[in-house]
């Protein structure tokens, strides 16, 4: 078992891509006569997997597996087309991950994203070599805001849940990480700091963060 570890969400946490997910969902909804505002997206959609999102947005639709697969593929193709010209890691992320790796701190990514989007992100972001484990919601029974995904990530990197630090940008993500018993750092890419009263720390990006600073944050949690 490792002394402690770090778990990153992907969307809005490795990169500031939620505006492009919003645009893709809005285009998807507009085609079907349903209006989706930014506020509704942030409160009800961000952090959920696609199946839960589709069932929320179109509750009267009879979603069989074939229709779900087609709808998810359509929306995510829109997202990748919109975001590809702009994708880059959040400020300071690569430096922080390199420092964590130099100090043998295991790194996991726990995301609700579909495999094609995970592959898309990792092909465009220069951080793949620092990540030890990637888990997604297809591997657990309950996605975010349930704690299952975080527990699986902790198990994969061989770190006890209470010794994990989680970086999250969504309300559902913070809720799930807290439910998992982990130390939670919220990132304000999607919400203002006031939206995260239950996070242990709130940051704008990764600038100035290091292995030492993260350890100083989590060390009291490690002994709890």
N, CA, C and O of each residue as an XYZ file, in Angstrom:
896
protein
N       0.842     -1.207      0.000
C       0.000      0.000      0.000
C       0.875      1.254      0.000
O       1.890      1.308      0.695
N       0.487      2.234     -0.763
C       1.196      3.512     -0.784
C       0.725      4.393      0.376
O      -0.386      4.236      0.882
N       1.591      5.318      0.783
C       1.270      6.206      1.904
C       0.099      7.121      1.569
O      -0.776      7.346      2.405
N       0.083      7.652      0.340
C      -1.039      8.478     -0.111
C      -1.023      8.549     -1.629
O      -0.037      8.184     -2.270
N      -2.118      9.018     -2.193
C      -2.227      9.085     -3.643
C      -3.147     10.205     -4.079
O      -3.843     10.815     -3.268
N      -3.136     10.465     -5.376
C      -3.916     11.572     -5.946
C      -4.823     11.034     -7.049
O      -4.394     10.263     -7.907
N      -6.082     11.456     -7.007
C      -7.075     11.065     -8.013
C      -7.610     12.328     -8.684
O      -8.095     13.239     -8.013
N      -7.519     12.375     -9.989
C      -8.028     13.497    -10.765
C      -9.293     13.085    -11.508
O      -9.337     12.022    -12.126
N     -10.312     13.919    -11.449
C     -11.394     13.849    -12.420
C     -10.794     14.247    -13.776
O      -9.648     14.694    -13.823
N     -11.530     14.098    -14.862
C     -10.993     14.495    -16.160
C     -11.598     15.803    -16.663
O     -10.911     16.823    -16.712
N     -12.884     15.782    -17.040
C     -13.505     16.971    -17.616
C     -13.547     18.106    -16.602
O     -14.052     17.941    -15.492
N     -13.012     19.262    -16.994
C     -13.004     20.421    -16.112
C     -11.912     20.380    -15.067
O     -11.775     21.312    -14.276
N     -11.124     19.300    -15.053
C     -10.098     19.122    -14.023
C      -8.716     18.934    -14.639
O      -7.755     19.572    -14.209
N      -8.610     18.081    -15.623
C      -7.365     17.990    -16.388
C      -7.302     19.107    -17.429
O      -6.222     19.544    -17.827
N      -8.477     19.557    -17.859
C      -8.574     20.581    -18.903
C      -9.879     21.336    -18.706
O     -10.821     20.824    -18.103
N      -9.924     22.545    -19.215
C     -11.123     23.374    -19.045
C     -12.037     23.170    -20.249
O     -12.168     24.054    -21.095
N     -12.667     22.001    -20.317
C     -13.433     21.629    -21.511
C     -14.940     21.671    -21.319
O     -15.679     21.453    -22.280
N     -15.424     21.944    -20.107
C     -16.865     21.910    -19.897
C     -17.648     22.889    -20.770
O     -18.775     22.578    -21.155
N     -17.091     24.074    -21.100
C     -17.838     24.933    -22.030
C     -18.141     24.252    -23.361
O     -19.144     24.559    -24.003
N     -17.275     23.327    -23.776
C     -17.482     22.636    -25.048
C     -18.462     21.481    -24.896
O     -19.201     21.166    -25.828
N     -18.472     20.846    -23.722
C     -19.523     19.866    -23.449
C     -20.888     20.561    -23.416
O     -21.873     20.045    -23.945
N     -20.929     21.732    -22.789
C     -22.180     22.502    -22.753
C     -22.648     22.831    -24.171
O     -23.817     22.626    -24.499
N     -21.754     23.335    -25.004
C     -22.127     23.677    -26.381
C     -22.627     22.445    -27.140
O     -23.586     22.527    -27.908
N     -21.973     21.312    -26.920
C     -22.388     20.089    -27.608
C     -23.767     19.629    -27.140
O     -24.610     19.256    -27.956
N     -23.994     19.657    -25.828
C     -25.317     19.278    -25.314
C     -26.393     20.250    -25.779
O     -27.511     19.840    -26.092
N     -26.060     21.537    -25.824
C     -27.047     22.521    -26.284
C     -27.418     22.279    -27.738
O     -28.591     22.365    -28.100
N     -26.427     21.976    -28.578
C     -26.709     21.680    -29.987
C     -27.537     20.405    -30.115
O     -28.462     20.334    -30.924
N     -27.196     19.403    -29.310
C     -27.931     18.140    -29.304
C     -29.385     18.376    -28.895
O     -30.303     17.844    -29.519
N     -29.591     19.175    -27.844
C     -30.945     19.447    -27.351
C     -31.745     20.314    -28.319
O     -32.932     20.080    -28.548
N     -31.074     21.322    -28.885
C     -31.768     22.233    -29.809
C     -32.335     21.469    -30.998
O     -33.437     21.763    -31.462
N     -31.591     20.498    -31.487
C     -32.031     19.663    -32.613
C     -33.322     18.910    -32.273
O     -34.089     18.530    -33.158
N     -33.542     18.705    -30.965
C     -34.702     17.938    -30.511
C     -35.748     18.813    -29.821
O     -36.667     18.304    -29.179
N     -35.600     20.141    -29.961
C     -36.599     21.060    -29.442
C     -36.572     21.250    -27.945
O     -37.579     21.633    -27.349
N     -35.432     20.988    -27.327
C     -35.312     21.148    -25.883
C     -34.232     22.175    -25.572
O     -33.110     22.062    -26.065
N     -34.557     23.166    -24.766
C     -33.595     24.216    -24.423
C     -32.811     23.805    -23.183
O     -33.392     23.329    -22.207
N     -31.506     23.987    -23.220
C     -30.637     23.693    -22.078
C     -29.824     24.932    -21.756
O     -29.017     25.370    -22.575
N     -30.023     25.506    -20.575
C     -29.272     26.687    -20.166
C     -27.969     26.279    -19.498
O     -27.814     25.136    -19.070
N     -27.043     27.207    -19.410
C     -25.780     26.943    -18.720
C     -26.031     26.614    -17.254
O     -25.399     25.714    -16.699
N     -26.955     27.343    -16.624
C     -27.245     27.101    -15.210
C     -27.760     25.680    -14.993
O     -27.317     24.991    -14.073
N     -28.695     25.241    -15.836
C     -29.226     23.890    -15.694
C     -28.131     22.853    -15.938
O     -28.060     21.842    -15.239
N     -27.290     23.103    -16.916
C     -26.191     22.189    -17.204
C     -25.282     22.025    -15.985
O     -24.940     20.906    -15.603
N     -24.900     23.136    -15.389
C     -23.975     23.085    -14.253
C     -24.603     22.427    -13.030
O     -23.927     21.720    -12.282
N     -25.889     22.660    -12.830
C     -26.557     22.136    -11.641
C     -26.986     20.672    -11.805
O     -26.960     19.908    -10.840
N     -27.374     20.287    -13.003
C     -28.029     18.991    -13.185
C     -27.279     17.995    -14.074
O     -27.543     16.794    -14.014
N     -26.359     18.479    -14.888
C     -25.741     17.617    -15.890
C     -24.257     17.386    -15.629
O     -23.791     16.248    -15.680
N     -23.513     18.449    -15.352
C     -22.063     18.359    -15.198
C     -21.686     17.307    -14.157
O     -22.179     17.332    -13.029
N     -20.809     16.384    -14.547
C     -20.354     15.333    -13.643
C     -21.098     14.027    -13.801
O     -20.617     12.989    -13.345
N     -22.276     14.048    -14.442
C     -23.040     12.820    -14.666
C     -22.549     12.117    -15.929
O     -21.974     12.744    -16.819
N     -22.784     10.808    -15.993
C     -22.461     10.123    -17.231
C     -23.559     10.379    -18.265
O     -24.619     10.915    -17.940
N     -23.293      9.991    -19.513
C     -24.209     10.322    -20.607
C     -25.571      9.667    -20.460
O     -26.591     10.280    -20.777
N     -25.599      8.433    -19.985
C     -26.882      7.750    -19.852
C     -27.782      8.472    -18.859
O     -28.963      8.692    -19.126
N     -27.218      8.840    -17.715
C     -28.001      9.574    -16.714
C     -28.428     10.931    -17.256
O     -29.537     11.390    -16.984
N     -27.548     11.575    -18.027
C     -27.866     12.885    -18.600
C     -29.012     12.783    -19.604
O     -29.940     13.592    -19.571
N     -28.953     11.810    -20.481
C     -30.012     11.640    -21.486
C     -31.355     11.336    -20.826
O     -32.394     11.831    -21.263
N     -31.328     10.527    -19.782
C     -32.574     10.201    -19.087
C     -33.114     11.415    -18.336
O     -34.326     11.569    -18.190
N     -32.217     12.275    -17.862
C     -32.656     13.522    -17.221
C     -33.229     14.494    -18.251
O     -34.304     15.060    -18.050
N     -32.510     14.682    -19.347
C     -32.928     15.671    -20.347
C     -34.201     15.258    -21.085
O     -35.031     16.103    -21.421
N     -34.352     13.956    -21.335
C     -35.495     13.463    -22.107
C     -36.157     12.299    -21.354
O     -36.069     11.148    -21.781
N     -36.814     12.608    -20.242
C     -37.360     11.543    -19.384
C     -38.503     10.757    -20.031
O     -38.791      9.636    -19.613
N     -39.148     11.324    -21.033
C     -40.273     10.635    -21.675
C     -39.835      9.726    -22.821
O     -40.637      8.984    -23.387
N     -38.554      9.801    -23.148
C     -38.027      8.965    -24.232
C     -37.832      7.534    -23.724
O     -37.428      7.323    -22.581
N     -38.118      6.571    -24.570
C     -37.863      5.174    -24.209
C     -36.448      4.815    -24.673
O     -36.214      4.513    -25.843
N     -35.516      4.858    -23.721
C     -34.109      4.702    -24.050
C     -33.693      3.226    -24.011
O     -33.386      2.705    -22.939
N     -33.681      2.559    -25.146
C     -33.085      1.231    -25.204
C     -31.586      1.383    -25.494
O     -31.119      2.486    -25.776
N     -30.855      0.311    -25.429
C     -29.393      0.390    -25.562
C     -28.964      0.919    -26.924
O     -27.975      1.646    -27.022
N     -29.692      0.566    -27.970
C     -29.343      1.036    -29.309
C     -29.513      2.560    -29.422
O     -28.650      3.244    -29.971
N     -30.624      3.081    -28.903
C     -30.868      4.529    -28.959
C     -29.884      5.287    -28.077
O     -29.408      6.359    -28.450
N     -29.583      4.732    -26.912
C     -28.601      5.355    -26.030
C     -27.239      5.440    -26.704
O     -26.583      6.481    -26.661
N     -26.822      4.361    -27.317
C     -25.507      4.328    -27.964
C     -25.422      5.355    -29.094
O     -24.411      6.044    -29.237
N     -26.486      5.455    -29.893
C     -26.493      6.405    -31.005
C     -26.480      7.845    -30.506
O     -25.777      8.689    -31.062
N     -27.253      8.131    -29.459
C     -27.325      9.480    -28.914
C     -25.996      9.884    -28.289
O     -25.533     11.008    -28.483
N     -25.384      8.975    -27.544
C     -24.095      9.270    -26.920
C     -23.023      9.526    -27.975
O     -22.225     10.454    -27.845
N     -23.009      8.707    -29.009
C     -22.019      8.880    -30.075
C     -22.197     10.218    -30.784
O     -21.214     10.883    -31.112
N     -23.451     10.616    -31.022
C     -23.723     11.887    -31.688
C     -23.237     13.070    -30.849
O     -22.554     13.964    -31.350
N     -23.602     13.057    -29.560
C     -23.221     14.177    -28.699
C     -21.705     14.269    -28.557
O     -21.146     15.362    -28.638
N     -21.036     13.144    -28.347
C     -19.592     13.184    -28.107
C     -18.804     13.520    -29.368
O     -17.725     14.107    -29.288
N     -19.333     13.154    -30.523
C     -18.699     13.565    -31.769
C     -18.761     15.088    -31.922
O     -17.801     15.724    -32.356
N     -19.918     15.657    -31.556
C     -20.049     17.120    -31.545
C     -19.012     17.759    -30.628
O     -18.353     18.731    -30.997
N     -18.877     17.197    -29.423
C     -17.932     17.734    -28.434
C     -16.498     17.698    -28.957
O     -15.788     18.701    -28.877
N     -16.067     16.568    -29.485
C     -14.674     16.450    -29.932
C     -14.382     17.384    -31.102
O     -13.293     17.950    -31.192
N     -15.344     17.540    -31.987
C     -15.170     18.448    -33.119
C     -15.030     19.892    -32.636
O     -14.192     20.639    -33.142
N     -15.847     20.283    -31.662
C     -15.808     21.649    -31.129
C     -14.511     21.926    -30.359
O     -13.956     23.022    -30.444
N     -14.037     20.933    -29.614
C     -12.945     21.181    -28.659
C     -11.550     20.912    -29.228
O     -10.574     21.474    -28.730
N     -11.430     20.082    -30.239
C     -10.114     19.668    -30.742
C      -9.154     20.831    -31.014
O      -7.971     20.714    -30.695
N      -9.617     21.951    -31.593
C      -8.668     23.035    -31.866
C      -8.154     23.754    -30.613
O      -7.191     24.516    -30.699
N      -8.774     23.527    -29.464
C      -8.472     24.337    -28.278
C      -7.926     23.537    -27.097
O      -7.549     24.130    -26.086
N      -7.874     22.220    -27.197
C      -7.564     21.394    -26.041
C      -6.140     21.619    -25.523
O      -5.185     21.652    -26.298
N      -6.016     21.770    -24.226
C      -4.716     21.895    -23.553
C      -4.924     21.609    -22.067
O      -6.041     21.750    -21.568
N      -3.862     21.205    -21.344
C      -4.020     20.933    -19.920
C      -4.226     22.222    -19.132
O      -3.798     23.297    -19.552
N      -4.885     22.096    -17.988
C      -5.036     23.249    -17.109
C      -3.672     23.762    -16.667
O      -2.721     22.992    -16.534
N      -3.587     25.052    -16.444
C      -2.339     25.699    -16.052
C      -1.718     25.023    -14.829
O      -2.364     24.892    -13.789
N      -0.468     24.597    -14.961
C       0.273     24.012    -13.850
C       0.112     22.521    -13.682
O       0.813     21.917    -12.871
N      -0.808     21.897    -14.439
C      -1.086     20.474    -14.241
C       0.117     19.595    -14.574
O       0.476     18.713    -13.794
N       0.733     19.827    -15.713
C       1.847     18.974    -16.128
C       2.998     19.058    -15.124
O       3.605     18.041    -14.789
N       3.294     20.252    -14.650
C       4.366     20.442    -13.658
C       4.052     19.702    -12.366
O       4.926     19.055    -11.789
N       2.799     19.797    -11.907
C       2.407     19.115    -10.674
C       2.499     17.605    -10.839
O       3.047     16.923     -9.974
N       1.974     17.076    -11.933
C       2.024     15.630    -12.148
C       3.462     15.124    -12.216
O       3.772     14.058    -11.684
N       4.334     15.880    -12.864
C       5.742     15.484    -12.946
C       6.363     15.426    -11.549
O       7.117     14.504    -11.236
N       6.044     16.409    -10.719
C       6.578     16.447     -9.359
C       6.056     15.278     -8.527
O       6.815     14.658     -7.783
N       4.769     14.978     -8.650
C       4.200     13.834     -7.932
C       4.882     12.542     -8.368
O       5.208     11.699     -7.532
N       5.098     12.383     -9.666
C       5.736     11.173    -10.179
C       7.172     11.043     -9.677
O       7.628      9.943     -9.362
N       7.877     12.160     -9.605
C       9.255     12.142     -9.086
C       9.311     11.675     -7.639
O      10.319     11.125     -7.196
N       8.216     11.897     -6.897
C       8.158     11.495     -5.495
C       7.357     10.204     -5.297
O       6.945      9.880     -4.183
N       7.145      9.479     -6.393
C       6.492      8.158     -6.354
C       5.096      8.187     -5.739
O       4.687      7.238     -5.070
N       4.366      9.282     -5.966
C       2.978      9.369     -5.526
C       2.098      8.852     -6.657
O       2.129      9.412     -7.753
N       1.315      7.799     -6.426
C       0.490      7.251     -7.505
C      -0.612      8.211     -7.933
O      -1.174      8.942     -7.117
N      -0.906      8.194     -9.221
C      -1.886      9.098     -9.818
C      -2.929      8.289    -10.563
O      -2.599      7.440    -11.391
N      -4.207      8.562    -10.258
C      -5.312      7.940    -10.981
C      -6.187      9.017    -11.601
O      -6.219     10.154    -11.131
N      -6.893      8.650    -12.654
C      -7.947      9.483    -13.222
C      -9.251      8.716    -13.066
O      -9.353      7.559    -13.475
N     -10.248      9.364    -12.472
C     -11.571      8.749    -12.262
C     -12.600      9.641    -12.936
O     -12.844     10.761    -12.486
N     -13.201      9.157    -14.003
C     -14.025     10.025    -14.844
C     -15.323      9.362    -15.277
O     -15.397      8.142    -15.422
N     -16.338     10.181    -15.478
C     -17.602      9.718    -16.047
C     -17.582      9.726    -17.568
O     -18.562      9.338    -18.204
N     -16.472     10.166    -18.157
C     -16.385     10.289    -19.614
C     -16.413      8.926    -20.291
O     -16.034      7.914    -19.701
N     -16.866      8.919    -21.538
C     -16.892      7.682    -22.303
C     -15.492      7.393    -22.842
O     -14.696      8.320    -22.992
N     -15.172      6.134    -23.138
C     -13.811      5.759    -23.540
C     -13.249      6.567    -24.709
O     -12.064      6.899    -24.718
N     -14.097      6.887    -25.703
C     -13.605      7.659    -26.850
C     -13.106      9.032    -26.432
O     -12.136      9.540    -26.994
N     -13.771      9.642    -25.437
C     -13.343     10.962    -24.978
C     -12.097     10.881    -24.112
O     -11.261     11.783    -24.132
N     -11.974      9.800    -23.353
C     -10.749      9.599    -22.576
C      -9.564      9.464    -23.523
O      -8.522     10.086    -23.319
N      -9.732      8.649    -24.555
C      -8.671      8.464    -25.548
C      -8.354      9.779    -26.250
O      -7.186     10.111    -26.458
N      -9.384     10.522    -26.613
C      -9.218     11.835    -27.256
C      -8.384     12.762    -26.379
O      -7.458     13.413    -26.863
N      -8.714     12.824    -25.076
C      -7.991     13.708    -24.163
C      -6.527     13.292    -24.035
O      -5.627     14.129    -24.108
N      -6.301     12.012    -23.845
C      -4.935     11.551    -23.617
C      -4.064     11.659    -24.859
O      -2.841     11.762    -24.759
N      -4.695     11.634    -26.034
C      -3.928     11.823    -27.272
C      -3.475     13.274    -27.436
O      -2.498     13.553    -28.131
N      -4.192     14.192    -26.792
C      -3.904     15.618    -26.972
C      -3.190     16.263    -25.785
O      -2.630     17.350    -25.925
N      -3.201     15.615    -24.625
C      -2.595     16.203    -23.427
C      -1.270     15.516    -23.118
O      -1.196     14.288    -23.157
N      -0.211     16.285    -22.807
C       1.117     15.684    -22.594
C       1.311     15.169    -21.164
O       2.304     15.497    -20.515
N       0.363     14.366    -20.676
C       0.410     13.919    -19.282
C       0.265     12.409    -19.134
O       0.302     11.891    -18.017
N       0.102     11.700    -20.245
C      -0.203     10.270    -20.189
C       0.832      9.494    -19.380
O       0.474      8.579    -18.639
N       2.086      9.840    -19.509
C       3.158      9.074    -18.856
C       3.127      9.198    -17.337
O       3.761      8.402    -16.644
N       2.403     10.177    -16.808
C       2.348     10.371    -15.358
C       1.195      9.605    -14.702
O       1.174      9.445    -13.482
N       0.243      9.136    -15.499
C      -0.984      8.533    -14.961
C      -0.799      7.018    -14.823
O      -0.444      6.334    -15.783
N      -1.046      6.511    -13.622
C      -0.896      5.085    -13.360
C      -2.162      4.293    -13.697
O      -2.078      3.162    -14.177
N      -3.319      4.878    -13.450
C      -4.588      4.151    -13.570
C      -5.665      5.093    -14.100
O      -5.716      6.260    -13.712
N      -6.521      4.595    -14.980
C      -7.703      5.331    -15.427
C      -8.918      4.454    -15.186
O      -8.960      3.313    -15.645
N      -9.903      4.971    -14.473
C     -11.155      4.242    -14.271
C     -12.304      5.117    -14.761
O     -12.263      6.343    -14.654
N     -13.330      4.461    -15.300
C     -14.499      5.211    -15.767
C     -15.761      4.559    -15.243
O     -15.713      3.464    -14.682
N     -16.885      5.222    -15.423
C     -18.129      4.789    -14.781
C     -18.685      3.490    -15.344
O     -19.587      2.901    -14.749
N     -18.164      3.028    -16.488
C     -18.600      1.731    -17.004
C     -18.082      0.582    -16.148
O     -18.547     -0.550    -16.279
N     -17.118      0.871    -15.268
C     -16.488     -0.162    -14.448
C     -17.130     -0.299    -13.066
O     -16.729     -1.157    -12.280
N     -18.117      0.534    -12.768
C     -18.773      0.476    -11.460
C     -20.284      0.436    -11.636
O     -20.810      0.792    -12.691
N     -20.970     -0.001    -10.590
C     -22.429     -0.102    -10.664
C     -23.077      1.271    -10.609
O     -24.058      1.526    -11.308
N     -22.531      2.159     -9.780
C     -23.118      3.486     -9.594
C     -22.078      4.558     -9.922
O     -20.996      4.584     -9.336
N     -22.417      5.445    -10.868
C     -21.524      6.550    -11.205
C     -21.638      7.686    -10.204
O     -22.388      7.597     -9.232
N     -20.887      8.757    -10.447
C     -20.951      9.935     -9.597
C     -22.391     10.462     -9.576
O     -23.047     10.462    -10.618
N     -22.902     10.909     -8.426
C     -22.212     11.265     -7.183
C     -22.019     10.127     -6.185
O     -21.648     10.389     -5.041
N     -22.256      8.883     -6.571
C     -21.924      7.765     -5.691
C     -20.397      7.688     -5.527
O     -19.666      8.159     -6.398
N     -19.919      7.116     -4.452
C     -18.465      7.056     -4.201
C     -17.751      5.917     -4.910
O     -16.527      5.814     -4.822
N     -18.495      5.046     -5.619
C     -17.926      3.803     -6.150
C     -16.690      4.018     -7.020
O     -15.709      3.285     -6.900
N     -16.738      5.022     -7.896
C     -15.648      5.254     -8.838
C     -14.362      5.627     -8.106
O     -13.275      5.210     -8.506
N     -14.481      6.403     -7.050
C     -13.306      6.815     -6.272
C     -12.734      5.638     -5.494
O     -11.516      5.489     -5.389
N     -13.613      4.804     -4.949
C     -13.140      3.622     -4.240
C     -12.383      2.686     -5.186
O     -11.359      2.114     -4.814
N     -12.893      2.535     -6.408
C     -12.217      1.692     -7.384
C     -10.848      2.269     -7.737
O      -9.867      1.530     -7.829
N     -10.779      3.577     -7.935
C      -9.494      4.217     -8.242
C      -8.495      4.007     -7.109
O      -7.329      3.697     -7.356
N      -8.950      4.175     -5.864
C      -8.078      3.968     -4.712
C      -7.572      2.533     -4.661
O      -6.397      2.287     -4.386
N      -8.464      1.598     -4.926
C      -8.080      0.183     -4.930
C      -7.029     -0.092     -5.998
O      -6.078     -0.837     -5.762
N      -7.202      0.513     -7.178
C      -6.286      0.277     -8.290
C      -4.888      0.835     -8.027
O      -3.893      0.251     -8.459
N      -4.810      1.972     -7.314
C      -3.485      2.547     -7.027
C      -2.962      2.101     -5.665
O      -1.908      2.552     -5.217
N      -3.717      1.199     -5.002
C      -3.293      0.611     -3.730
C      -3.077      1.667     -2.645
O      -2.049      1.705     -1.968
N      -4.105      2.532     -2.509
C      -4.100      3.558     -1.471
C      -5.424      3.495     -0.729
O      -6.477      3.400     -1.360
N      -5.393      3.545      0.594
C      -6.627      3.561      1.363
C      -7.425      4.820      1.019
O      -6.835      5.885      0.842
N      -8.765      4.720      0.921
C      -9.566      5.869      0.507
C      -9.297      7.150      1.302
O      -9.207      8.229      0.717
N      -9.169      7.043      2.618
C      -8.961      8.240      3.428
C      -7.578      8.871      3.210
O      -7.302      9.962      3.708
N      -6.718      8.174      2.463
C      -5.383      8.695      2.173
C      -5.266      9.180      0.727
O      -4.165      9.389      0.218
N      -6.409      9.353      0.081
C      -6.444      9.866     -1.291
C      -6.863     11.336     -1.314
O      -7.751     11.755     -0.572
N      -6.209     12.105     -2.176
C      -6.609     13.477     -2.463
C      -7.261     13.502     -3.838
O      -6.691     13.021     -4.817
N      -8.458     14.066     -3.900
C      -9.214     14.110     -5.154
C      -9.326     15.541     -5.653
O      -9.651     16.448     -4.886
N      -9.057     15.745     -6.942
C      -9.279     17.031     -7.602
C     -10.541     16.908     -8.448
O     -10.637     16.031     -9.307
N     -11.504     17.786     -8.202
C     -12.814     17.733     -8.864
C     -13.314     19.135     -9.176
O     -13.001     20.089     -8.465
N     -14.097     19.251    -10.251
C     -14.686     20.548    -10.586
C     -16.201     20.554    -10.481
O     -16.809     21.624    -10.434
N     -16.829     19.372    -10.442
C     -18.288     19.327    -10.471
C     -18.877     19.131     -9.084
O     -18.218     18.603     -8.188
N     -20.118     19.557     -8.914
C     -20.818     19.376     -7.642
C     -21.000     17.894     -7.346
O     -20.810     17.459     -6.210
N     -21.372     17.108     -8.370
C     -21.537     15.675     -8.183
C     -20.210     15.011     -7.834
O     -20.164     14.084     -7.025
N     -19.145     15.485     -8.443
C     -17.834     14.909     -8.171
C     -17.368     15.153     -6.755
O     -16.882     14.237     -6.091
N     -17.513     16.391     -6.283
C     -17.131     16.709     -4.906
C     -17.978     15.903     -3.923
O     -17.469     15.390     -2.927
N     -19.261     15.799     -4.212
C     -20.158     15.030     -3.351
C     -19.709     13.563     -3.266
O     -19.670     12.982     -2.181
N     -19.377     12.984     -4.404
C     -18.958     11.591     -4.429
C     -17.625     11.364     -3.733
O     -17.456     10.380     -3.013
N     -16.675     12.275     -3.947
C     -15.358     12.128     -3.317
C     -15.444     12.264     -1.801
O     -14.759     11.551     -1.066
N     -16.290     13.185     -1.338
C     -16.500     13.306      0.108
C     -17.164     12.053      0.664
O     -16.807     11.583      1.744
N     -18.138     11.511     -0.081
C     -18.810     10.286      0.361
C     -17.834      9.117      0.431
O     -18.028      8.187      1.214
N     -16.784      9.166     -0.391
C     -15.763      8.117     -0.376
C     -14.789      8.272      0.785
O     -13.941      7.408      1.004
N     -14.905      9.368      1.528
C     -14.029      9.597      2.670
C     -12.684     10.197      2.314
O     -11.726     10.092      3.080
N     -12.614     10.828      1.150
C     -11.341     11.344      0.655
C     -11.175     12.842      0.906
O     -12.141     13.542      1.207
N      -9.936     13.323      0.778
C      -9.617     14.735      0.891
C      -9.915     15.378     -0.462
O      -9.400     14.927     -1.485
N     -10.729     16.411     -0.479
C     -11.247     16.935     -1.747
C     -10.766     18.355     -2.016
O     -10.915     19.249     -1.182
N     -10.189     18.542     -3.193
C      -9.788     19.862     -3.677
C     -10.684     20.220     -4.858
O     -10.650     19.549     -5.890
N     -11.474     21.259     -4.716
C     -12.382     21.696     -5.786
C     -11.679     22.715     -6.679
O     -10.924     23.561     -6.199
N     -11.937     22.625     -7.974
C     -11.362     23.536     -8.962
C     -12.479     24.375     -9.564
O     -13.524     23.849     -9.948
N     -12.255     25.680     -9.644
C     -13.331     26.603    -10.027
C     -13.421     26.820    -11.540
O     -13.660     27.941    -11.989
N     -13.234     25.767    -12.322
C     -13.420     25.904    -13.772
C     -14.894     25.948    -14.138
O     -15.267     26.561    -15.139
N     -15.744     25.300    -13.331
C     -17.167     25.192    -13.660
C     -18.079     25.953    -12.710
O     -19.185     26.336    -13.090
N     -17.625     26.178    -11.474
C     -18.419     26.865    -10.464
C     -17.518     27.810     -9.684
O     -16.302     27.623     -9.630
N     -18.129     28.832     -9.079
C     -17.387     29.708     -8.191
C     -17.049     28.996     -6.892
O     -17.631     27.960     -6.569
N     -16.103     29.561     -6.149
C     -15.642     28.946     -4.900
C     -16.782     28.740     -3.914
O     -16.760     27.787     -3.134
N     -17.783     29.625     -3.939
C     -18.889     29.546     -2.983
C     -19.737     28.295     -3.179
O     -20.516     27.934     -2.297
N     -19.597     27.631     -4.318
C     -20.380     26.417     -4.588
C     -19.806     25.186     -3.886
O     -20.412     24.115     -3.913
N     -18.632     25.338     -3.255
C     -17.935     24.181     -2.683
C     -17.673     24.317     -1.183
O     -16.522     24.254     -0.751
N     -18.722     24.501     -0.389
C     -18.498     24.650      1.059
C     -17.976     23.372      1.710
O     -17.429     23.424      2.812
N     -18.136     22.228      1.049
C     -17.737     20.960      1.650
C     -16.378     20.462      1.152
O     -15.920     19.397      1.566
N     -15.734     21.227      0.265
C     -14.386     20.858     -0.168
C     -13.372     21.267      0.903
O     -13.591     22.229      1.639
N     -12.275     20.537      0.982
C     -11.232     20.875      1.951
C     -10.398     22.065      1.469
O      -9.937     22.876      2.273
N     -10.211     22.158      0.162
C      -9.490     23.279     -0.455
C     -10.219     23.656     -1.734
O     -10.905     22.827     -2.333
N     -10.068     24.906     -2.151
C     -10.613     25.368     -3.428
C      -9.510     26.102     -4.175
O      -8.864     26.989     -3.616
N      -9.287     25.734     -5.446
C      -8.230     26.346     -6.251
C      -8.791     26.773     -7.605
O      -9.851     26.313     -8.030
N      -8.058     27.661     -8.269
C      -8.440     28.101     -9.622
C      -7.770     27.236    -10.681
O      -8.394     26.879    -11.681
N      -6.496     26.899    -10.463
C      -5.755     25.994    -11.339
C      -4.613     25.398    -10.519
O      -4.617     25.506     -9.293
N      -3.638     24.773    -11.175
C      -2.580     24.064    -10.452
C      -1.303     24.878    -10.290
O      -0.307     24.365     -9.781
N      -1.316     26.122    -10.710
C      -0.119     26.958    -10.624
C       0.370     27.041     -9.172
O      -0.402     27.319     -8.254
N       1.653     26.795     -8.994
C       2.257     26.908     -7.668
C       2.086     25.688     -6.782
O       2.600     25.667     -5.663
N       1.380     24.676     -7.252
C       1.194     23.473     -6.439
C       2.358     22.502     -6.642
O       2.955     22.436     -7.717
N       2.662     21.756     -5.589
C       3.768     20.805     -5.622
C       3.434     19.618     -4.730
O       2.469     19.651     -3.966
N       4.242     18.572     -4.838
C       4.115     17.413     -3.945
C       4.115     17.855     -2.486
O       3.309     17.385     -1.684
N       5.029     18.764     -2.153
C       5.151     19.201     -0.757
C       3.902     19.945     -0.285
O       3.425     19.717      0.826
N       3.378     20.826     -1.122
C       2.189     21.586     -0.727
C       0.991     20.671     -0.557
O       0.225     20.824      0.394
N       0.820     19.718     -1.472
C      -0.288     18.778     -1.354
C      -0.154     17.938     -0.098
O      -1.144     17.671      0.583
N       1.069     17.517      0.213
C       1.273     16.722      1.423
C       0.918     17.537      2.665
O       0.315     17.016      3.604
N       1.290     18.807      2.667
C       0.953     19.663      3.815
C      -0.552     19.818      3.971
O      -1.052     19.956      5.088
N      -1.270     19.798      2.866
C      -2.732     19.868      2.935
C      -3.323     18.589      3.528
O      -4.200     18.641      4.389
N      -2.839     17.457      3.064
C      -3.509     16.194      3.379
C      -2.983     15.507      4.653
O      -3.609     14.561      5.132
N      -1.865     15.956      5.200
C      -1.201     15.182      6.253
C      -2.078     14.950      7.476
O      -1.970     13.904      8.116
N      -2.944     15.901      7.816
C      -3.820     15.697      8.966
C      -4.891     14.660      8.638
O      -5.316     13.897      9.505
N      -5.320     14.642      7.386
C      -6.313     13.669      6.931
C      -5.737     12.249      6.952
O      -6.464     11.280      7.169
N      -4.417     12.137      6.722
C      -3.776     10.840      6.650
C      -3.828     10.097      7.974
O      -3.831      8.867      8.001
N      -3.869     10.838      9.066
C      -3.841     10.212     10.390
C      -5.215     10.049     10.990
O      -5.349      9.539     12.103
N      -6.261     10.481     10.257
C      -7.621     10.399     10.789
C      -8.182      8.987     10.647
O      -9.320      8.732     11.042
